[in-house]
């Protein structure tokens, strides 16, 4: 584990400030390139693997040359990257083989139930998998009156907030699991806050949807209300592979056993899924390829940032759970929420150690024991970091990977989606942000 090695391998002089540059530059590029001019965006789409690997090599070269046992730390980091990408990739492939066909038009009540199911499913197949499985049937259910707010609230609930209960739900939480947060710890501690937050978002959506429904001609309202939706599932063999992936999470962390099971499930899914399911989902490996390349860079370049927080974390003055909730949330709104989570988890650990050095001295050098002690000493720090990273990823299109994917699918289906600024000004700031602020204020 990363945190177990810092005190042993960091040079006495600390991390040189320039070494934080590759991490900041990579996150800046990830956040801004999708919004750049077409020519620049085209360059980025062709060159991002080279950029990510190049920045990673800068950091790796420094660690190999200047830090004693730096190679050991790099190997641990690569191991965590492999675990991370195996889970994300296998869930993506298996979820991409499940296709839901829906006939009929949805009432506001049916839409609420559908979004709630999607939010719960996000904890089982991940926010990326749930987004891919549910967005197309959601659009088809509402084809007569599909509006921008349908896409926005789908992003709020299924692509982000819903997946806050398990390590499978959202990538940052799986990174926490790799660092020692027990699988069921979060759901045991945040289920009430999750229910209240999801219910609040669904209540606002219902008000929007009822208003939209009432503006339809009465004949159409009666027709929709009198015809129940019919559902059909293709690729149901993938449910078995999903269970295999979930079970693999609990396998021993040795010899890449769990990663091998995950990859085997994904390969079996690819060959056994009916082609029609992949075709109707417009499945491609493009999104997971992008995640794989970019996260090579993220995992390597964030090493100096983690080391800096190890050494200087208490100086930031983050002493309350709300500090971590809003700080991790603010960065997760515009940057990738996985590295944001890891850095603030490291900051929480450093702050807790400064508050009670004697307790943490007893587990010095043991990463797993250190994280478990953090969960006992300052559990709300970890809750604040976790929910801030997951919840606030819905604040912008670039806050979480599935957001842009959902927007792209909806746009290709002919749905008018809000612009980047319109999404923020019309929806996330006036609707989502007050709910998240109130949620944090009540529970943290």
C-alpha positions as CSV (number, residue, x, y, z in Angstrom):
1,X,0.0,0.0,0.0
2,X,1.2,3.5,-0.8
3,X,0.9,5.1,2.6
4,X,2.9,2.3,4.3
5,X,6.0,3.2,2.3
6,X,6.1,7.0,2.5
7,X,8.0,7.4,5.7
8,X,10.5,4.8,4.7
9,X,11.4,6.1,1.2
10,X,10.8,9.9,1.2
11,X,14.0,11.9,1.1
12,X,14.7,14.1,4.1
13,X,14.4,17.2,2.0
14,X,10.8,16.2,1.0
15,X,9.1,16.4,-2.4
16,X,10.4,19.1,-4.7
17,X,7.6,21.4,-5.7
18,X,8.2,21.0,-9.4
19,X,7.4,17.3,-9.1
20,X,3.8,18.2,-8.4
21,X,3.6,19.8,-11.8
22,X,2.9,16.6,-13.9
23,X,-0.1,15.7,-11.7
24,X,-1.6,19.2,-11.9
25,X,-1.0,19.4,-15.6
26,X,-2.5,16.0,-16.4
27,X,-5.7,16.8,-14.4
28,X,-5.9,20.2,-16.1
29,X,-5.7,18.6,-19.5
30,X,-8.3,16.0,-18.6
31,X,-10.7,18.8,-17.4
32,X,-10.2,21.2,-20.3
33,X,-9.4,19.3,-23.5
34,X,-13.0,17.9,-24.0
35,X,-14.1,21.6,-24.1
36,X,-11.3,22.9,-26.4
37,X,-11.5,24.0,-30.0
38,X,-12.1,21.2,-32.5
39,X,-8.5,21.1,-33.7
40,X,-7.1,21.0,-30.2
41,X,-9.6,18.4,-29.1
42,X,-8.7,16.3,-32.1
43,X,-5.0,16.5,-31.1
44,X,-5.8,15.5,-27.6
45,X,-7.9,12.5,-28.7
46,X,-5.0,11.2,-30.7
47,X,-2.2,12.1,-28.2
48,X,-3.6,11.6,-24.7
49,X,-1.9,8.2,-24.3
50,X,1.5,9.7,-25.1
51,X,0.9,12.7,-22.8
52,X,-0.3,10.5,-19.9
53,X,2.6,8.0,-20.2
54,X,5.2,10.8,-20.7
55,X,4.2,12.6,-17.5
56,X,4.2,9.3,-15.7
57,X,7.7,8.5,-16.8
58,X,8.9,11.9,-15.6
59,X,7.8,11.0,-12.1
60,X,8.9,7.4,-12.3
61,X,12.4,8.5,-13.4
62,X,12.8,10.8,-10.4
63,X,11.7,8.1,-8.0
64,X,14.1,5.6,-9.5
65,X,17.0,8.0,-9.5
66,X,16.5,10.1,-6.3
67,X,14.5,8.1,-3.8
68,X,15.9,5.0,-2.0
69,X,13.6,2.0,-2.7
70,X,11.6,4.2,-5.0
71,X,11.3,1.3,-7.3
72,X,9.4,-0.6,-4.6
73,X,6.9,2.2,-4.3
74,X,6.4,2.3,-8.1
75,X,5.7,-1.5,-8.1
76,X,3.1,-1.1,-5.4
77,X,1.5,1.7,-7.3
78,X,1.4,-0.4,-10.5
79,X,-0.2,-3.2,-8.6
80,X,-3.0,-0.9,-7.4
81,X,-3.4,0.4,-10.9
82,X,-3.8,-3.2,-12.2
83,X,-6.4,-3.9,-9.5
84,X,-8.3,-0.7,-10.3
85,X,-8.4,-1.1,-14.0
86,X,-9.3,-4.8,-13.8
87,X,-12.4,-3.9,-11.8
88,X,-13.5,-0.9,-13.8
89,X,-12.8,-2.7,-17.1
90,X,-14.5,-6.0,-16.3
91,X,-17.6,-4.2,-15.0
92,X,-17.7,-2.1,-18.1
93,X,-17.5,-5.1,-20.4
94,X,-20.0,-7.2,-18.5
95,X,-22.5,-4.3,-18.1
96,X,-22.1,-3.5,-21.8
97,X,-23.6,-6.9,-22.6
98,X,-26.9,-6.3,-20.7
99,X,-29.5,-4.6,-22.9
100,X,-32.9,-3.5,-21.5
101,X,-35.7,-3.0,-24.0
102,X,-38.7,-1.0,-22.8
103,X,-42.0,-0.5,-24.6
104,X,-44.5,2.1,-23.6
105,X,-44.3,5.6,-22.2
106,X,-43.3,6.4,-18.6
107,X,-45.4,8.4,-16.1
108,X,-43.6,10.6,-13.5
109,X,-44.0,7.8,-10.9
110,X,-42.5,5.2,-13.3
111,X,-39.6,7.5,-14.0
112,X,-38.9,7.9,-10.3
113,X,-38.9,4.1,-9.7
114,X,-36.6,3.7,-12.8
115,X,-34.1,6.2,-11.5
116,X,-34.1,4.7,-8.0
117,X,-33.4,1.3,-9.5
118,X,-30.6,2.8,-11.5
119,X,-29.2,4.4,-8.4
120,X,-29.2,1.2,-6.5
121,X,-27.8,-0.8,-9.4
122,X,-24.8,1.7,-9.6
123,X,-23.6,0.1,-6.3
124,X,-23.5,-3.3,-8.0
125,X,-22.3,-2.7,-11.5
126,X,-20.6,0.7,-11.0
127,X,-21.8,4.2,-12.1
128,X,-20.2,3.6,-15.5
129,X,-22.0,0.3,-16.0
130,X,-25.3,1.5,-14.7
131,X,-25.1,4.6,-16.9
132,X,-24.5,2.4,-19.9
133,X,-27.2,-0.1,-19.1
134,X,-30.0,2.4,-18.1
135,X,-29.6,5.6,-20.2
136,X,-31.0,4.2,-23.5
137,X,-34.1,2.6,-22.0
138,X,-34.7,5.7,-20.0
139,X,-34.6,7.8,-23.1
140,X,-36.9,5.4,-24.9
141,X,-39.4,5.4,-22.0
142,X,-39.7,9.1,-22.3
143,X,-39.4,9.5,-26.1
144,X,-42.6,11.6,-26.5
145,X,-41.6,14.2,-23.9
146,X,-37.9,13.7,-23.4
147,X,-36.3,16.9,-22.1
148,X,-32.9,18.1,-20.9
149,X,-33.8,17.7,-17.3
150,X,-34.3,13.9,-17.8
151,X,-30.7,13.6,-18.8
152,X,-29.4,15.9,-16.0
153,X,-31.2,14.1,-13.2
154,X,-30.1,10.7,-14.7
155,X,-26.5,12.0,-14.4
156,X,-27.2,13.3,-10.8
157,X,-28.6,9.9,-9.6
158,X,-27.3,7.0,-11.7
159,X,-23.9,8.4,-12.8
160,X,-22.9,9.8,-9.5
161,X,-24.9,10.0,-6.2
162,X,-26.3,6.5,-6.5
163,X,-22.9,4.8,-6.4
164,X,-21.8,6.0,-3.0
165,X,-22.4,2.9,-1.0
166,X,-19.9,0.3,-2.1
167,X,-16.4,0.2,-3.5
168,X,-17.8,-1.2,-6.7
169,X,-20.1,1.8,-7.0
170,X,-17.5,4.5,-7.9
171,X,-13.8,4.3,-8.7
172,X,-12.6,6.5,-5.7
173,X,-14.3,4.1,-3.3
174,X,-12.6,1.1,-4.8
175,X,-9.3,2.9,-4.3
176,X,-10.3,3.4,-0.6
177,X,-11.0,-0.4,-0.5
178,X,-7.5,-1.1,-1.8
179,X,-6.1,1.0,0.9
180,X,-7.9,-0.7,3.7
181,X,-11.5,0.6,4.0
182,X,-13.6,-2.5,4.6
183,X,-16.1,-3.3,1.8
184,X,-19.3,-2.8,3.9
185,X,-17.9,0.0,6.1
186,X,-19.3,2.9,4.0
187,X,-22.8,1.5,3.5
188,X,-23.0,0.9,7.3
189,X,-22.1,4.5,8.0
190,X,-23.8,6.5,5.2
191,X,-27.0,4.6,4.3
192,X,-29.3,7.2,5.9
193,X,-27.5,10.2,4.3
194,X,-27.6,8.4,1.0
195,X,-31.3,7.7,1.3
196,X,-32.1,11.3,2.3
197,X,-29.9,12.7,-0.5
198,X,-31.3,10.4,-3.2
199,X,-34.9,11.0,-2.0
200,X,-34.4,14.8,-2.1
201,X,-33.1,14.7,-5.7
202,X,-35.9,12.3,-6.7
203,X,-38.5,14.7,-5.2
204,X,-37.2,17.6,-7.2
205,X,-37.2,15.4,-10.3
206,X,-40.7,14.3,-9.7
207,X,-41.9,18.0,-9.5
208,X,-40.2,18.7,-12.8
209,X,-41.7,15.6,-14.4
210,X,-45.2,16.1,-13.1
211,X,-45.1,19.6,-14.6
212,X,-43.9,18.3,-17.9
213,X,-46.5,15.5,-17.9
214,X,-49.4,18.0,-17.2
215,X,-48.3,20.1,-20.2
216,X,-49.0,17.2,-22.5
217,X,-52.4,16.9,-24.3
218,X,-54.9,15.1,-22.0
219,X,-55.4,12.4,-24.6
220,X,-51.7,11.5,-24.5
221,X,-51.7,11.7,-20.7
222,X,-54.6,9.2,-20.5
223,X,-53.0,6.9,-23.1
224,X,-49.7,6.8,-21.3
225,X,-51.3,6.2,-17.9
226,X,-53.4,3.3,-19.3
227,X,-50.5,1.4,-20.9
228,X,-47.9,-0.1,-18.5
229,X,-44.4,-0.4,-19.7
230,X,-43.1,-3.8,-20.9
231,X,-39.5,-4.8,-20.3
232,X,-37.2,-7.3,-22.0
233,X,-33.6,-8.1,-21.0
234,X,-31.0,-9.4,-23.4
235,X,-27.6,-10.8,-22.3
236,X,-28.9,-12.0,-18.9
237,X,-26.0,-14.5,-18.8
238,X,-23.9,-11.5,-17.7
239,X,-25.7,-11.5,-14.3
240,X,-23.6,-14.5,-13.5
241,X,-20.4,-12.7,-14.6
242,X,-21.4,-9.7,-12.4
243,X,-21.7,-12.0,-9.4
244,X,-18.3,-13.5,-10.2
245,X,-16.7,-10.0,-10.3
246,X,-18.4,-9.0,-7.0
247,X,-17.2,-12.3,-5.4
248,X,-13.7,-11.7,-6.7
249,X,-13.4,-8.4,-4.7
250,X,-13.4,-10.5,-1.6
251,X,-10.6,-12.9,-2.7
252,X,-7.1,-12.7,-1.1
253,X,-4.9,-9.9,-2.4
254,X,-2.1,-12.1,-3.6
255,X,-0.8,-13.3,-7.0
256,X,-3.4,-11.2,-8.7
257,X,-6.0,-13.8,-8.0
258,X,-9.0,-11.5,-7.8
259,X,-7.9,-9.6,-10.9
260,X,-7.5,-12.9,-12.9
261,X,-11.1,-13.8,-12.0
262,X,-12.4,-10.4,-13.0
263,X,-10.6,-10.5,-16.4
264,X,-11.8,-14.1,-17.0
265,X,-15.4,-13.0,-16.3
266,X,-15.0,-10.1,-18.8
267,X,-13.6,-12.4,-21.5
268,X,-16.3,-14.9,-21.0
269,X,-18.9,-12.2,-21.1
270,X,-17.5,-10.8,-24.4
271,X,-17.7,-14.2,-26.1
272,X,-21.0,-15.4,-24.7
273,X,-23.1,-12.3,-24.9
274,X,-25.4,-12.2,-28.0
275,X,-24.0,-9.8,-30.6
276,X,-27.4,-8.0,-30.7
277,X,-27.0,-6.9,-27.1
278,X,-23.6,-5.3,-27.9
279,X,-25.0,-3.7,-31.1
280,X,-28.0,-2.2,-29.5
281,X,-25.9,-0.8,-26.6
282,X,-23.5,0.6,-29.3
283,X,-20.8,-1.0,-27.2
284,X,-17.2,0.0,-27.9
285,X,-13.9,-0.3,-26.0
286,X,-13.2,3.4,-26.6
287,X,-14.2,4.7,-23.1
288,X,-12.4,2.0,-21.1
289,X,-9.3,2.5,-23.3
290,X,-9.2,6.1,-22.5
291,X,-9.6,5.4,-18.7
292,X,-6.8,2.8,-18.9
293,X,-4.3,5.2,-20.5
294,X,-5.2,8.3,-18.4
295,X,-5.1,6.4,-15.1
296,X,-1.6,5.1,-15.8
297,X,-0.6,8.8,-15.7
298,X,-2.8,9.6,-12.8
299,X,-1.6,6.8,-10.6
300,X,2.1,7.7,-11.2
301,X,1.9,11.5,-11.2
302,X,-0.2,11.6,-8.0
303,X,2.6,9.9,-6.0
304,X,4.4,13.2,-5.2
305,X,1.1,14.8,-4.2
306,X,0.5,12.0,-1.8
307,X,4.0,12.4,-0.4
308,X,3.5,16.1,0.0
309,X,0.3,15.6,1.9
310,X,2.1,13.0,4.1
311,X,4.6,15.6,5.1
312,X,2.6,18.8,5.2
313,X,-1.1,17.7,5.6
314,X,-1.7,19.1,9.0
315,X,-0.6,22.6,7.8
316,X,-3.8,22.8,5.7
317,X,-6.0,23.2,8.8
318,X,-8.7,20.7,7.7
319,X,-10.0,19.7,11.1
320,X,-13.7,19.1,10.6
321,X,-15.6,16.5,8.5
322,X,-17.3,19.3,6.5
323,X,-13.9,20.6,5.5
324,X,-13.2,17.3,3.8
325,X,-16.7,17.0,2.3
326,X,-16.7,20.4,0.6
327,X,-13.0,20.5,-0.3
328,X,-13.0,17.0,-1.9
329,X,-16.4,17.9,-3.4
330,X,-15.1,21.2,-4.9
331,X,-12.2,19.5,-6.7
332,X,-14.3,16.5,-7.7
333,X,-16.6,18.9,-9.5
334,X,-14.0,19.8,-12.0
335,X,-11.3,17.2,-11.7
336,X,-11.4,13.4,-11.7
337,X,-12.8,12.3,-8.4
338,X,-10.6,9.2,-8.0
339,X,-7.3,11.0,-7.5
340,X,-9.1,13.7,-5.5
341,X,-10.4,11.0,-3.1
342,X,-6.9,9.5,-2.6
343,X,-5.3,12.8,-1.9
344,X,-7.9,13.9,0.6
345,X,-7.8,10.5,2.3
346,X,-4.1,10.9,2.7
347,X,-4.7,14.4,4.1
348,X,-7.3,13.1,6.6
349,X,-4.8,10.5,7.7
350,X,-2.0,13.0,8.2
351,X,-4.4,15.3,10.2
352,X,-5.6,12.5,12.4
353,X,-2.0,11.5,13.1
354,X,-1.1,15.0,14.1
355,X,-4.2,15.1,16.4
356,X,-3.3,11.8,18.1
357,X,0.4,10.9,17.4
358,X,0.7,8.4,20.1
359,X,-2.1,6.2,18.8
360,X,-0.8,6.2,15.2
361,X,2.8,5.6,16.3
362,X,1.7,2.2,17.4
363,X,0.8,1.3,13.8
364,X,3.6,3.2,12.1
365,X,4.5,1.6,8.8
366,X,1.4,-0.6,8.6
367,X,-0.8,0.9,5.9
368,X,-3.8,-1.4,6.6
369,X,-3.7,-0.8,10.4
370,X,-3.2,2.9,9.8
371,X,-6.4,3.2,7.7
372,X,-8.4,1.1,10.1
373,X,-7.2,3.3,13.0
374,X,-8.3,6.3,11.0
375,X,-11.8,4.8,10.6
376,X,-11.9,4.5,14.4
377,X,-10.3,7.8,15.3
378,X,-11.9,10.1,12.7
379,X,-14.7,8.1,10.8
380,X,-16.4,11.3,9.7
381,X,-13.3,12.5,8.0
382,X,-13.4,9.4,5.7
383,X,-17.2,9.8,5.2
384,X,-16.7,13.5,4.2
385,X,-14.0,12.6,1.7
386,X,-16.0,9.7,0.3
387,X,-19.3,11.4,-0.2
388,X,-17.7,14.7,-1.3
389,X,-15.8,12.8,-4.0
390,X,-18.9,10.8,-5.2
391,X,-21.7,13.3,-4.7
392,X,-20.1,16.4,-6.2
393,X,-18.9,14.5,-9.3
394,X,-22.4,15.4,-10.6
395,X,-21.8,19.2,-10.5
396,X,-20.3,19.3,-14.0
397,X,-20.0,17.2,-17.1
398,X,-16.3,16.6,-16.3
399,X,-16.7,15.7,-12.6
400,X,-17.1,12.0,-13.3
401,X,-16.4,9.8,-16.3
402,X,-20.0,8.6,-17.0
403,X,-21.3,12.1,-17.2
404,X,-20.0,12.9,-20.6
405,X,-20.8,9.4,-21.8
406,X,-24.4,9.9,-20.9
407,X,-24.5,13.3,-22.6
408,X,-23.0,11.8,-25.7
409,X,-25.5,8.9,-25.9
410,X,-28.4,11.3,-25.3
411,X,-27.2,13.7,-27.9
412,X,-26.8,10.9,-30.5
413,X,-30.4,9.9,-29.6
414,X,-31.6,13.3,-30.6
415,X,-32.0,14.7,-27.0
416,X,-31.3,18.4,-26.6
417,X,-28.7,18.4,-23.7
418,X,-27.6,21.5,-21.8
419,X,-24.3,23.1,-22.6
420,X,-21.5,22.9,-20.2
421,X,-22.4,26.2,-18.6
422,X,-26.1,25.6,-18.9
423,X,-25.8,22.4,-17.0
424,X,-24.1,24.2,-14.1
425,X,-26.2,27.4,-14.1
426,X,-29.6,25.9,-14.7
427,X,-29.3,22.6,-12.8
428,X,-26.3,21.8,-10.6
429,X,-26.0,25.2,-8.9
430,X,-29.6,25.9,-8.1
431,X,-30.8,22.3,-7.6
432,X,-28.0,19.9,-6.7
433,X,-25.7,22.1,-4.7
434,X,-28.3,23.2,-2.1
435,X,-29.3,19.5,-1.6
436,X,-25.7,18.5,-1.1
437,X,-25.0,21.4,1.2
438,X,-28.0,20.6,3.3
439,X,-27.1,16.9,3.3
440,X,-23.6,17.7,4.6
441,X,-24.8,20.1,7.2
442,X,-27.3,17.7,8.6
443,X,-25.1,14.6,8.7
444,X,-21.5,15.9,9.0
